[in-house]
Amino acid sequence: MKLLLATRNPGKLAELERILREELGSASGVEVVGLADVPEYPEAPETGATFAENALAKARDAVAATGLPAVADDSGLAVDALNGMPGVLSARWVGRHGDDQGNLDLVLGQLADTPDERRGAAFVCAAVLVVPGGKETVARGEWRGRLIREPRGTNGFGYDPIFVPDGGQRTSAELSAEEKDAASHRGRAFRALLPALRGLAGS
């Protein structure tokens, strides 16, 4: 059975594929495919007010266009000193979509005068599974930490180089893929979907 991961972000796709393959195993009968593996279809803009709304819209579009069960997520950075922003606007905080460096620089600039003890933040992820016929499962994951002043590390993307998880000294971009999968917001959200995914694999 094919399971579509509805994303065009190569870093995110690789991360989600690792998590699902590790948890479901190669003998599950589930073949994970991405948007590059299916015929192109119109994708609605992300206009939801919450991560869950955006993830559901992406997964519903994917199911309607392909007939495959689809997993989608929406995630971002919620900064305490910015009242939870950039939030759902994380990928386009600088005003255009996908400018990771611009987004990161803007957040650092906005926090320039914020003392270290008030630089708390969390990565938040809503992950959903939508299957043909309309059944929908929604899960949420959160990864708390703090933002440092200078980027470090090359293993991540987005805001990873400035995010240090609670209890750690390394940034998310300095962690190995396995360490990040075990702790990250996406890892937590997708593991919460596992009962529904296992049921799908066994159906």
C-alpha positions as CSV (number, residue, x, y, z in Angstrom):
1,M,0.0,0.0,0.0
2,K,1.3,3.5,-0.9
3,L,1.2,6.2,1.7
4,L,1.7,9.8,0.4
5,L,3.7,12.3,2.4
6,A,2.3,15.6,1.2
7,T,5.3,17.8,1.2
8,R,7.8,19.3,-1.3
9,N,10.3,20.2,1.3
10,P,13.2,17.7,0.8
11,G,14.6,18.1,4.3
12,K,11.2,17.5,5.9
13,L,10.4,14.6,3.6
14,A,13.7,12.8,4.5
15,E,13.0,13.4,8.2
16,L,9.4,12.0,8.0
17,E,10.4,9.1,5.9
18,R,13.1,8.1,8.4
19,I,10.6,8.2,11.3
20,L,7.9,6.3,9.5
21,R,10.3,3.6,8.1
22,E,11.9,3.2,11.5
23,E,8.6,2.9,13.4
24,L,6.5,0.9,10.8
25,G,9.4,-1.3,9.5
26,S,10.2,-2.5,6.0
27,A,7.8,-5.5,6.5
28,S,4.7,-3.3,7.1
29,G,3.6,-3.3,3.5
30,V,3.6,0.5,3.4
31,E,5.5,2.2,0.7
32,V,6.1,5.9,1.5
33,V,6.0,8.2,-1.5
34,G,6.3,12.0,-1.8
35,L,4.6,14.6,-4.0
36,A,7.4,14.2,-6.6
37,D,6.2,10.6,-7.0
38,V,2.6,11.4,-8.0
39,P,1.1,13.5,-10.8
40,E,1.2,17.2,-10.0
41,Y,-2.0,18.7,-8.8
42,P,-3.1,22.2,-7.7
43,E,-2.2,22.8,-4.0
44,A,-4.2,25.4,-2.1
45,P,-2.3,28.1,-0.3
46,E,-1.7,27.7,3.4
47,T,-4.3,30.1,4.8
48,G,-5.3,28.3,8.0
49,A,-5.0,30.1,11.4
50,T,-3.5,27.0,13.0
51,F,-1.0,24.3,12.2
52,A,-3.8,21.6,12.2
53,E,-6.0,23.6,9.8
54,N,-3.1,23.8,7.3
55,A,-2.1,20.2,7.7
56,L,-5.6,19.0,7.2
57,A,-6.0,21.1,4.0
58,K,-2.8,19.7,2.5
59,A,-3.8,16.1,3.3
60,R,-7.4,16.5,2.1
61,D,-6.1,17.9,-1.2
62,A,-3.7,15.0,-1.6
63,V,-6.3,12.4,-1.0
64,A,-8.8,14.1,-3.4
65,A,-6.1,14.3,-6.2
66,T,-4.5,10.9,-5.8
67,G,-6.9,8.6,-4.1
68,L,-4.0,7.6,-1.7
69,P,-4.1,7.8,2.0
70,A,-2.1,10.9,2.9
71,V,-0.1,12.2,5.8
72,A,0.7,15.9,6.0
73,D,2.1,18.2,8.6
74,D,2.4,21.9,9.3
75,S,5.0,23.1,11.7
76,G,6.8,26.1,12.8
77,L,8.5,28.1,15.5
78,A,6.6,29.7,18.4
79,V,8.8,32.3,20.1
80,D,7.7,33.3,23.6
81,A,8.9,36.9,23.3
82,L,7.1,37.3,20.0
83,N,3.7,36.2,21.5
84,G,4.0,32.8,19.7
85,M,5.0,34.1,16.4
86,P,6.1,33.4,13.7
87,G,3.9,30.3,14.2
88,V,2.0,29.3,11.1
89,L,4.0,32.1,9.2
90,S,7.4,30.5,10.0
91,A,8.2,29.5,6.4
92,R,7.4,33.0,5.1
93,W,8.2,35.3,8.1
94,V,10.4,37.5,6.0
95,G,7.6,38.0,3.5
96,R,8.4,35.3,0.9
97,H,8.1,31.5,1.2
98,G,11.1,29.3,1.8
99,D,13.8,31.9,2.5
100,D,15.3,30.0,5.5
101,Q,18.2,32.4,6.0
102,G,16.0,35.5,5.7
103,N,13.5,34.1,8.2
104,L,16.3,33.2,10.7
105,D,18.0,36.6,10.4
106,L,14.7,38.4,10.9
107,V,13.9,36.4,14.1
108,L,17.4,37.1,15.4
109,G,17.0,40.8,14.6
110,Q,13.7,40.9,16.4
111,L,15.2,39.3,19.5
112,A,18.4,41.3,19.5
113,D,17.6,43.2,22.7
114,T,15.8,40.3,24.4
115,P,17.9,38.9,27.3
116,D,18.9,35.2,27.3
117,E,16.5,34.2,30.0
118,R,13.5,35.5,27.9
119,R,14.5,33.7,24.7
120,G,12.3,30.6,25.2
121,A,10.6,29.0,22.1
122,A,9.1,25.9,20.9
123,F,8.9,24.0,17.6
124,V,5.3,22.9,17.1
125,C,4.0,20.4,14.7
126,A,0.5,19.2,13.7
127,A,0.5,15.9,11.8
128,V,-2.6,14.4,10.2
129,L,-3.6,11.2,8.4
130,V,-6.5,11.4,6.0
131,V,-7.7,8.3,4.2
132,P,-10.0,7.9,1.2
133,G,-13.5,7.9,2.6
134,G,-12.8,10.8,4.9
135,K,-11.5,9.4,8.2
136,E,-9.1,11.9,9.7
137,T,-6.6,11.6,12.6
138,V,-4.8,14.7,14.0
139,A,-1.8,14.6,16.3
140,R,0.4,17.4,17.8
141,G,4.0,17.5,19.0
142,E,5.9,20.2,20.8
143,W,9.7,20.6,21.4
144,R,10.7,23.3,23.9
145,G,14.0,25.1,24.0
146,R,15.6,28.4,23.7
147,L,17.1,30.6,20.9
148,I,20.7,31.4,20.8
149,R,22.2,34.5,19.2
150,E,24.4,33.0,16.5
151,P,23.6,30.0,14.2
152,R,25.4,26.8,14.8
153,G,25.4,23.5,12.9
154,T,24.6,22.3,9.4
155,N,22.4,19.2,10.0
156,G,19.0,20.9,10.0
157,F,17.0,23.5,8.1
158,G,14.8,26.5,8.9
159,Y,15.4,27.7,12.4
160,D,17.3,24.6,13.5
161,P,20.7,26.4,13.8
162,I,19.4,28.8,16.5
163,F,17.3,26.4,18.5
164,V,18.8,24.6,21.6
165,P,16.4,22.0,23.1
166,D,15.7,22.2,26.8
167,G,18.4,20.3,28.8
168,G,20.8,20.4,25.9
169,Q,23.8,22.5,24.8
170,R,23.8,21.7,21.0
171,T,21.4,23.3,18.5
172,S,18.9,21.2,16.6
173,A,21.2,21.6,13.6
174,E,24.1,20.0,15.5
175,L,22.2,16.9,16.4
176,S,22.4,13.7,14.3
177,A,19.3,12.7,12.4
178,E,18.7,9.9,14.9
179,E,18.9,12.2,17.9
180,K,16.6,14.8,16.2
181,D,14.0,12.1,15.2
182,A,13.9,10.8,18.8
183,A,13.1,14.3,20.3
184,S,11.7,16.6,17.7
185,H,8.2,18.0,17.4
186,R,7.7,16.2,14.1
187,G,8.9,12.9,15.7
188,R,6.5,13.3,18.6
189,A,3.6,14.2,16.3
190,F,4.2,11.4,13.9
191,R,4.7,8.8,16.6
192,A,1.3,9.9,17.9
193,L,-0.2,8.9,14.5
194,L,1.4,5.4,14.7
195,P,-1.8,3.6,16.0
196,A,-3.8,4.9,13.0
197,L,-0.9,4.2,10.6
198,R,-0.5,0.6,11.9
199,G,-4.3,0.1,11.5
200,L,-4.0,1.3,8.0
201,A,-1.1,-1.0,7.3
202,G,-3.0,-3.9,8.6
203,S,-6.3,-3.2,6.8
